Amino acid sequence: MEYLVGVVVVAVLVSVPSIVLWRVLRGRRELGTSPAERATFETLHTASLAGPPLRAGLTADGAERASKHLRALLGSAALAITDGERLLVYDGAGDHHASQAFEHAAATMKDGRIQVLTIDCDLLECPIRHAVVVPLTTDDRLVGALAAYGQNASAGLVRAAQEVAGWVDSQLELAELDRSRTLLMEAEVRALRAQISPHFIYNSLTTIASFVRTDPERARELLLEFADFTRYSFRRHGEFTTLAEELRSIDRYLILERARFGDQLQVTLRIAPEVLPVAVPFLCLQPLVENAVRHGLESRNGVGRITIIAEDAGAECSISVEDDGLGMDPERLRRILAGEVAPMGGVGLANVDERLRQVYGDEYGLVVETGTGAGTKVNIRLPKYHPGVSAR
């Protein structure tokens, strides 16, 4: 398999937040300049700045980066956030009270109730005289506390602290959802590894062993290909890879399978060089090719053909894996993808389809053309650029 390198694609990207902010700023001019409108836009903008740092969960780094924006939303002299085990951040005036902030949150962390505290201070110029401490929760679990400090513990400060804490809770819940999604995707990749590896390892080692005496050099080359393939398949970092890396792994897989099948397996590849850098979910194509070999060609007589195509489709990358094997009853395929029945020999297609939908949305699931005795063609569309998708 040959890879064409040398086409450089330069794109100017405008992030979604930038577009939204531009619309908001434009809207300011269109909607007028009344104090109420300005206050609304400033609040929305400040909240948009505080949100991203919290999407990693309740961490010291996230709390520190979000604190000044949260304090602006509160309009308080100072703010402190704790996770119940340590003080994550103290931001604002009266930093000599920072050492007491963890203690101020103790009662709220114990019973989950709002506390209004009087703060003793010998410095006349210090603006910190009261604190409103409110709980932070995720999925009804108490995970931390937020304290708003000021000259007075007014009803307005109490209400503002409650509202800001509620907004922080929503960001932490989104962080939990992101984490759950990541864990689910990792579990699905592990399921793919468990499904692919035993079958392939057995056949590959048997094939390599058959060359040890008759063609030692060939056996050595195949063993190196096998080592590179398994190193890629069992790597433990990164949800995404590049299309080029995925295709290299597929090339190694097909080298080993061609050693096994000989001239009975014929492979055609047509890969546009400009789509090679596109980030794709790890192991999203390899199971499709293995399915083409296992279920499409192993049980048939004569030559089997597999065609892999990756093309540039504007903002998207279009990929297809096609075989002229036995095919499948379309109704059974529908039930497999819907999770209604278990596929024979593994969960490859359903696994890949589910991961694509999780990452890109339902419109990017697998499209499969098949019929009994008519072969199978699996089509994939992937956006070249998508938020949160990176091969780093």
Order of alpha helices (4+ residues) and beta strands (2+ residues): alpha-alpha-alpha-beta-beta-alpha-alpha-beta-beta-beta-alpha-alpha-beta-alpha-beta-beta-alpha-beta-beta-alpha-alpha-beta-beta
